[in-house]
Amino acid sequence: MGDMDVTTLYSIGELSRRTGLSVRTIRFYSDSGVVAPTTRSPAGYRLYDLDALLRLELLRTLRELGMDLPTIQRVLDRELSVAEVAAAHADAMDVQIRTLQLRRSVLRVVASRGSSPEETKLMHRLTQLSGEERRRLIDDFMDGTFGTVDADPAAVAMVRAATPDLPDDPTGEQVTAWVELAELVGDEDFRARMRRTAVRQAAGRPLDIECDAGEELMEFTRQKVAEAMEAGIDPLNDRGAPVIDDLVHRFAEVLARTPDTEFRDWMAQQFEETHDPRVDRYWQLVWIVNGWHVVPNLIPVYPWLIQALRNSRDA
């Protein structure tokens, strides 16, 4: 058959050859009214003109892009433009891609950690939350923690400025951090701790023990603890005992106290006012989830100090 022109009529077989669609598929589209025959031959066979051929080619393209038949029908009938449908479909595919990326991240975490069935289900459930649902989870935490008339505006602003936002294609570390964070913000004890420490952190007021000990001793303390952290010394390990013993004696001398168990407990309580370990863990998780670069020099030293004081007291 020669080149196509507006007067040429095509049988279903010819349409099949030109479009790559099966005869059965073309017959289905024809019976559905999506691409109706132009006329019929004297023997009753369906014949299609150039417009029908072009409709079929567009239909095939849109189907391969994943569009449903009712939407394609509206495009072919010019109720919707191809551009409008393509934009909507691209948005829908973006959502699907983000979901698949998140599932892939969860599977990688499960594979690397050898997670139990219960942990796997928890990770899947929490990461399946949409972006809006994840924001609602954090909003609920904010309202439950600071949603009172006497809430400190500076504290609220500080916490909201660092809202955790899990990316569309998170790393395994970010998935793990998000799961831990989601569990943490739902804990009432943690909310009380956050409420207590955030006010003082936002105000930037020094602790009473910092003022009483003096800047020289506090700088020495920060330096020694930072060195211990950089050396990888666990505050719950005996290797940290010499560091903490020396610091306790220095504080006791300056404050005219006895360096006993009671004094160590008092020191831990003083530093916990703005550096509760669970609150510091929250901030660490937020930085991981958001993919922010952690500057080693800005990592707080008090959590290590508090744990070491508690450990030496219980030893």
Beta strands, then each sheet from edge to edge (+ up, - down):
strand 1: 10-11
strand 2: 39-40
strand 3: 46-48
sheet 1: 1+ 3- 2+
end
